[in-house]
Amino acid sequence: MRLLLNILWFIFGGWLSGLLWLLGGLVLALTIVGLPYAAAAWRIAGFAFWPFGKEIVSRQFVTGEHDIGTGPIGLVLNIIWFIFAGWYIALSHILIAIAEAITIIGLPFAFKDLQLAQIAFAPVGKVVVEKR
């Protein structure tokens, strides 16, 4: 079922979403100050291409330790991200999720867009892992 949902997701917009996240990461990587965000954007791109069977969790949950992404520096980086990029990227995913949720068949896709909106708000310190 995951494979079918991932294929449908990819065909009906996942390829575009993933490419935009990759492009955003590339633009961020061209600047020195954007490097922490570029890595986060590329992690999100992988999720945006094939989201079913994956989940977004805090890096602290995976490693069990605090690091730059999960501590006070990560909080500051996420605030800066939210101000300059996160709110409107998340808003676009929310609007797409609303459109998908109008139909019953689009509900699984709406939930994934809401997850993308959640990580778009504050991507630093988050990782994408396979569901068990």
N, CA, C and O of each residue as an XYZ file, in Angstrom:
528
protein
N       0.818     -1.189      0.000
C       0.000      0.000      0.000
C       0.873      1.269      0.000
O       0.564      2.250     -0.676
N       1.989      1.225      0.787
C       2.890      2.378      0.827
C       3.437      2.701     -0.557
O       3.537      3.865     -0.946
N       3.787      1.659     -1.284
C       4.347      1.860     -2.621
C       3.328      2.544     -3.520
O       3.667      3.488     -4.234
N       2.099      2.085     -3.494
C       1.049      2.693     -4.318
C       0.816      4.152     -3.934
O       0.707      5.014     -4.806
N       0.738      4.432     -2.631
C       0.536      5.808     -2.179
C       1.723      6.692     -2.561
O       1.534      7.840     -2.962
N       2.944      6.167     -2.440
C       4.126      6.939     -2.831
C       4.140      7.230     -4.326
O       4.513      8.329     -4.738
N       3.743      6.269     -5.135
C       3.701      6.479     -6.587
C       2.660      7.538     -6.935
O       2.928      8.433     -7.737
N       1.466      7.441     -6.334
C       0.423      8.440     -6.582
C       0.872      9.820     -6.108
O       0.669     10.819     -6.798
N       1.479      9.865     -4.932
C       1.982     11.127     -4.396
C       2.991     11.749     -5.358
O       2.916     12.937     -5.670
N       3.932     10.935     -5.821
C       4.988     11.430     -6.711
C       4.396     11.960     -8.013
O       4.781     13.034     -8.477
N       3.470     11.219     -8.600
C       2.874     11.611     -9.882
C       2.087     12.916     -9.751
O       2.170     13.785    -10.618
N       1.326     13.048     -8.669
C       0.422     14.193     -8.529
C       1.013     15.362     -7.749
O       0.266     16.150     -7.169
N       2.322     15.491     -7.723
C       2.910     16.683     -7.142
C       4.106     16.472     -6.247
O       4.821     17.430     -5.949
N       4.350     15.254     -5.808
C       5.500     15.005     -4.949
C       6.817     15.319     -5.634
O       7.762     15.781     -4.995
N       6.880     15.065     -6.945
C       8.107     15.359     -7.690
C       8.385     16.861     -7.673
O       9.535     17.282     -7.543
N       7.333     17.662     -7.802
C       7.501     19.115     -7.800
C       7.902     19.613     -6.413
O       8.806     20.438     -6.277
N       7.230     19.111     -5.400
C       7.543     19.517     -4.033
C       8.983     19.155     -3.685
O       9.719     19.973     -3.133
N       9.379     17.940     -4.006
C      10.748     17.505     -3.731
C      11.774     18.324     -4.481
O      12.802     18.697     -3.916
N      11.509     18.613     -5.761
C      12.441     19.427     -6.540
C      12.556     20.842     -5.983
O      13.647     21.412     -5.959
N      11.445     21.408     -5.536
C      11.493     22.752     -4.955
C      12.298     22.770     -3.661
O      13.037     23.722     -3.408
N      12.165     21.729     -2.838
C      12.970     21.649     -1.618
C      14.450     21.483     -1.973
O      15.310     22.079     -1.324
N      14.756     20.674     -3.003
C      16.150     20.530     -3.439
C      16.708     21.854     -3.950
O      17.832     22.229     -3.616
N      15.930     22.551     -4.750
C      16.352     23.840     -5.281
C      16.558     24.853     -4.150
O      17.542     25.592     -4.142
N      15.638     24.879     -3.213
C      15.795     25.762     -2.056
C      17.060     25.451     -1.276
O      17.765     26.363     -0.843
N      17.352     24.171     -1.094
C      18.583     23.777     -0.413
C      19.818     24.193     -1.182
O      20.814     24.604     -0.586
N      19.762     24.091     -2.503
C      20.889     24.508     -3.334
C      21.143     26.013     -3.203
O      22.286     26.447     -3.058
N      20.070     26.796     -3.256
C      20.209     28.249     -3.097
C      20.775     28.572     -1.716
O      21.645     29.433     -1.585
N      20.289     27.888     -0.695
C      20.794     28.129      0.659
C      22.260     27.730      0.787
O      23.023     28.389      1.494
N      22.658     26.657      0.110
C      24.044     26.193      0.184
C      25.010     27.166     -0.482
O      26.202     27.155     -0.172
N      24.524     27.996     -1.380
C      25.388     28.974     -2.043
C      25.837     30.083     -1.094
O      26.814     30.785     -1.354
N      25.108     30.226      0.004
C      25.488     31.239      0.991
C      26.093     30.535      2.196
O      25.749     29.388      2.480
N      26.962     31.187      2.883
C      27.580     30.588      4.070
C      26.558     30.483      5.201
O      26.502     29.475      5.904
N      25.763     31.515      5.368
C      24.804     31.509      6.477
C      23.664     30.524      6.245
O      22.976     30.148      7.194
N      23.451     30.102      5.011
C      22.358     29.186      4.718
C      22.712     27.722      4.829
O      21.841     26.870      4.652
N      23.968     27.395      5.118
C      24.374     25.985      5.150
C      23.591     25.117      6.144
O      23.218     24.000      5.786
N      23.324     25.576      7.374
C      22.541     24.711      8.268
C      21.137     24.424      7.725
O      20.572     23.355      7.955
N      20.596     25.394      7.008
C      19.252     25.233      6.453
C      19.272     24.370      5.197
O      18.293     23.680      4.910
N      20.370     24.397      4.443
C      20.470     23.587      3.227
C      20.370     22.107      3.564
O      19.660     21.363      2.887
N      21.067     21.679      4.593
C      21.007     20.265      5.000
C      19.587     19.879      5.399
O      19.110     18.797      5.057
N      18.919     20.769      6.121
C      17.535     20.496      6.527
C      16.623     20.428      5.306
O      15.746     19.567      5.239
N      16.820     21.319      4.346
C      15.983     21.321      3.139
C      16.172     20.043      2.343
O      15.209     19.513      1.789
N      17.393     19.541      2.278
C      17.634     18.300      1.536
C      17.028     17.092      2.253
O      16.566     16.158      1.598
N      17.025     17.099      3.582
C      16.344     16.021      4.313
C      14.848     16.056      4.024
O      14.216     15.018      3.824
N      14.293     17.260      4.005
C      12.866     17.419      3.734
C      12.549     17.002      2.300
O      11.484     16.438      2.046
N      13.453     17.267      1.362
C      13.235     16.886     -0.039
C      13.037     15.382     -0.167
O      12.154     14.932     -0.898
N      13.844     14.608      0.531
C      13.675     13.151      0.496
C      12.306     12.727      0.989
O      11.688     11.816      0.438
N      11.837     13.399      2.032
C      10.501     13.119      2.550
C       9.434     13.578      1.565
O       8.413     12.911      1.398
N       9.668     14.718      0.910
C       8.682     15.267     -0.023
C       8.524     14.393     -1.261
O       7.436     14.334     -1.834
N       9.583     13.718     -1.684
C       9.485     12.825     -2.838
C       8.691     11.557     -2.502
O       7.805     11.172     -3.264
N       8.990     10.914     -1.393
C       8.392      9.622     -1.015
C       8.026      9.640      0.471
O       8.785      9.091      1.268
N       6.909     10.238      0.886
C       6.632     10.418      2.314
C       6.002      9.221      3.026
O       6.093      9.114      4.249
N       5.378      8.340      2.292
C       4.656      7.254      2.967
C       5.649      6.200      3.447
O       6.540      5.781      2.709
N       5.475      5.783      4.697
C       6.395      4.841      5.313
C       7.510      5.547      6.069
O       8.428      4.901      6.575
N       7.431      6.874      6.148
C       8.434      7.659      6.868
C       7.731      8.572      7.855
O       6.546      8.875      7.717
N       8.487      9.002      8.853
C       7.958      9.967      9.804
C       9.050     10.957     10.185
O      10.240     10.689     10.018
N       8.626     12.098     10.697
C       9.537     13.164     11.083
C       9.627     13.168     12.600
O       8.611     13.236     13.292
N      10.858     13.095     13.113
C      11.071     13.089     14.559
C      12.210     14.033     14.909
O      12.989     14.430     14.042
N      12.302     14.384     16.166
C      13.404     15.207     16.652
C      14.685     14.389     16.613
O      14.676     13.196     16.917
N      15.780     15.025     16.244
C      17.072     14.346     16.224
C      17.420     13.841     17.617
O      18.076     12.808     17.756
N      16.989     14.557     18.644
C      17.237     14.135     20.022
C      16.574     12.793     20.298
O      17.121     11.978     21.042
N      15.408     12.550     19.714
C      14.703     11.280     19.883
C      15.524     10.134     19.296
O      15.540      9.035     19.850
N      16.205     10.385     18.182
C      16.989      9.352     17.506
C      18.307      9.109     18.220
O      18.676      7.958     18.454
N      19.030     10.179     18.575
C      20.358     10.034     19.171
C      20.325      9.937     20.682
O      21.233      9.367     21.287
N      19.283     10.490     21.302
C      19.202     10.496     22.751
C      20.051     11.577     23.400
O      20.149     11.641     24.625
N      20.666     12.428     22.584
C      21.536     13.474     23.104
C      21.123     14.833     22.549
O      20.484     14.930     21.501
N      21.503     15.876     23.276
C      21.324     17.233     22.757
C      22.485     17.543     21.834
O      23.614     17.123     22.086
N      22.211     18.275     20.765
C      23.266     18.770     19.896
C      22.875     20.170     19.444
O      21.904     20.737     19.945
N      23.612     20.722     18.518
C      23.349     22.098     18.072
C      21.923     22.246     17.556
O      21.279     23.262     17.817
N      21.426     21.260     16.836
C      20.101     21.360     16.243
C      18.957     21.266     17.227
O      17.853     21.732     16.947
N      19.214     20.658     18.392
C      18.116     20.474     19.343
C      18.217     21.377     20.559
O      17.298     21.405     21.378
N      19.303     22.111     20.697
C      19.491     22.994     21.840
C      19.089     24.427     21.541
O      18.308     24.686     20.626
N      19.632     25.360     22.324
C      19.290     26.776     22.153
C      19.697     27.328     20.783
O      18.996     28.174     20.228
N      20.814     26.863     20.239
C      21.231     27.339     18.915
C      20.228     26.886     17.862
O      19.890     27.647     16.955
N      19.755     25.660     17.979
C      18.731     25.164     17.061
C      17.455     25.979     17.150
O      16.802     26.230     16.137
N      17.095     26.394     18.366
C      15.906     27.220     18.549
C      16.064     28.562     17.824
O      15.145     29.023     17.147
N      17.228     29.175     17.973
C      17.482     30.453     17.297
C      17.458     30.260     15.778
O      16.877     31.073     15.059
N      18.087     29.186     15.289
C      18.079     28.912     13.848
C      16.654     28.703     13.334
O      16.308     29.169     12.249
N      15.837     28.007     14.111
C      14.443     27.787     13.701
C      13.633     29.080     13.704
O      12.774     29.267     12.843
N      13.892     29.975     14.658
C      13.189     31.266     14.680
C      13.557     32.077     13.446
O      12.688     32.665     12.802
N      14.848     32.109     13.117
C      15.284     32.827     11.914
C      14.645     32.210     10.677
O      14.165     32.926      9.799
N      14.639     30.873     10.606
C      14.020     30.180      9.470
C      12.543     30.543      9.367
O      12.052     30.852      8.282
N      11.840     30.506     10.488
C      10.409     30.799     10.483
C      10.130     32.200      9.950
O       9.209     32.393      9.156
N      10.915     33.165     10.380
C      10.691     34.552      9.964
C      10.918     34.726      8.464
O      10.120     35.379      7.791
N      11.994     34.151      7.937
C      12.366     34.416      6.554
C      11.823     33.419      5.538
O      11.756     33.746      4.353
N      11.437     32.225      5.951
C      10.991     31.240      4.963
C       9.902     30.300      5.462
O       9.002     29.946      4.700
N       9.963     29.898      6.696
C       9.113     28.818      7.182
C       7.628     29.069      7.136
O       6.858     28.173      6.791
N       7.210     30.277      7.481
C       5.769     30.508      7.593
C       5.080     30.401      6.249
O       3.986     29.842      6.174
N       5.677     30.916      5.183
C       4.957     30.854      3.903
C       5.108     29.495      3.221
O       4.233     29.095      2.453
N       6.191     28.785      3.483
C       6.295     27.423      2.952
C       5.270     26.535      3.654
O       4.578     25.744      3.013
N       5.180     26.672      4.970
C       4.196     25.891      5.730
C       2.779     26.257      5.303
O       1.927     25.378      5.174
N       2.524     27.530      5.086
C       1.194     27.958      4.645
C       0.830     27.318      3.307
O      -0.313     26.905      3.110
N       1.783     27.234      2.397
C       1.483     26.603      1.104
C       1.131     25.133      1.278
O       0.218     24.634      0.621
N       1.851     24.426      2.165
C       1.522     23.016      2.407
C       0.157     22.878      3.087
O      -0.575     21.930      2.806
N      -0.190     23.802      3.967
C      -1.496     23.763      4.636
C      -2.618     23.985      3.628
O      -3.628     23.281      3.660
N      -2.452     24.956      2.736
C      -3.473     25.213      1.720
C      -3.653     24.017      0.785
O      -4.777     23.677      0.413
N      -2.558     23.391      0.411
C      -2.649     22.188     -0.428
C      -3.348     21.075      0.338
O      -4.159     20.345     -0.231
N      -3.039     20.937      1.633
C      -3.683     19.898      2.449
C      -5.186     20.125      2.546
O      -5.958     19.166      2.517
N      -5.607     21.362      2.660
C      -7.048     21.663      2.712
C      -7.712     21.235      1.410
O      -8.782     20.627      1.426
N      -7.082     21.551      0.290
C      -7.641     21.156     -1.002
C      -7.706     19.642     -1.134
O      -8.669     19.110     -1.688
N      -6.698     18.947     -0.635
C      -6.698     17.480     -0.716
C      -7.728     16.866      0.221
O      -8.322     15.836     -0.099
N      -7.941     17.486      1.368
C      -8.850     16.928      2.364
C     -10.313     17.069      1.978
O     -11.173     16.430      2.584
N     -10.606     17.882      0.994
C     -11.996     18.052      0.572
C     -12.575     16.726      0.091
O     -13.756     16.445      0.293
N     -11.740     15.920     -0.544
C     -12.196     14.604     -0.988
C     -11.733     13.550      0.008
O     -10.688     13.710      0.639
N     -12.475     12.510      0.149
C     -12.095     11.433      1.066
C     -10.823     10.744      0.572
O      -9.967     10.367      1.372
N     -10.703     10.583     -0.720
C      -9.543      9.888     -1.281
C      -8.247     10.674     -1.080
O      -7.164     10.089     -1.110
N      -8.342     11.982     -0.877
C      -7.152     12.801     -0.689
C      -6.680     12.923      0.743
O      -5.662     13.569      0.993
N      -7.389     12.322      1.702
C      -7.022     12.458      3.113
C      -5.608     11.974      3.439
O      -4.897     12.673      4.161
N      -5.160     10.810      2.945
C      -3.786     10.400      3.271
C      -2.753     11.412      2.774
O      -1.729     11.630      3.423
N      -3.024     12.025      1.625
C      -2.107     13.016      1.067
C      -2.162     14.313      1.870
O      -1.145     14.984      2.042
N      -3.345     14.662      2.357
C      -3.488     15.861      3.187
C      -2.676     15.716      4.477
O      -2.030     16.668      4.915
N      -2.708     14.531      5.079
C      -1.942     14.297      6.307
C      -0.445     14.452      6.054
O       0.269     14.997      6.895
N       0.032     13.983      4.914
C       1.460     14.120      4.585
C       1.822     15.575      4.322
O       2.909     16.019      4.691
N       0.923     16.320      3.687
C       1.197     17.744      3.486
C       1.210     18.487      4.815
O       1.969     19.443      4.981
N       0.390     18.066      5.750
C       0.421     18.685      7.079
C       1.730     18.375      7.796
O       2.250     19.211      8.534
N       2.261     17.173      7.580
C       3.567     16.855      8.149
C       4.659     17.713      7.511
O       5.580     18.163      8.193
N       4.553     17.936      6.204
C       5.512     18.817      5.535
C       5.381     20.242      6.062
O       6.384     20.938      6.213
N       4.166     20.679      6.340
C       3.968     22.008      6.912
C       4.607     22.089      8.298
O       5.227     23.093      8.649
N       4.450     21.035      9.069
C       5.020     21.012     10.418
C       6.539     21.133     10.370
O       7.118     21.901     11.139
N       7.187     20.397      9.488
C       8.641     20.470      9.420
C       9.093     21.764      8.752
O      10.205     22.227      9.007
N       8.258     22.356      7.905
C       8.607     23.629      7.276
C       8.620     24.762      8.297
O       9.330     25.750      8.108
N       7.853     24.638      9.366
C       7.866     25.658     10.413
C       9.216     25.706     11.124
O       9.746     26.788     11.380
N       9.773     24.541     11.444
C      11.018     24.484     12.219
C      11.807     23.232     11.828
O      11.689     22.207     12.498
N      12.611     23.291     10.758
C      13.275     22.095     10.255
C      14.579     21.717     10.965
O      14.989     20.557     10.911
N      15.230     22.665     11.621
C      16.526     22.378     12.242
C      16.297     21.491     13.463
O      15.464     21.799     14.316
N      17.031     20.404     13.540
C      16.897     19.467     14.652
C      15.912     18.354     14.391
O      15.647     17.543     15.279
N      15.357     18.295     13.180
C      14.412     17.238     12.824
C      15.068     16.293     11.833
O      15.900     16.712     11.028
N      14.699     15.027     11.887
C      15.177     14.040     10.926
C      13.997     13.222     10.421
O      12.948     13.149     11.062
N      14.190     12.615      9.271
C      13.181     11.750      8.678
C      13.660     10.317      8.866
O      14.783      9.978      8.494
N      12.805      9.477      9.444
C      13.159      8.076      9.692
C      12.088      7.178      9.100
O      10.945      7.591      8.900
N      12.475      5.956      8.828
C      11.531      4.945      8.357
C      10.621      4.533      9.516
O      11.074      4.385     10.651
N       9.325      4.348      9.213
C       8.404      3.843     10.240
C       8.699      2.380     10.477
O       9.092      1.648      9.568
N       8.504      1.976     11.698
C       8.732      0.556     12.033
C       7.459     -0.217     11.923
O       7.447     -1.424     12.165
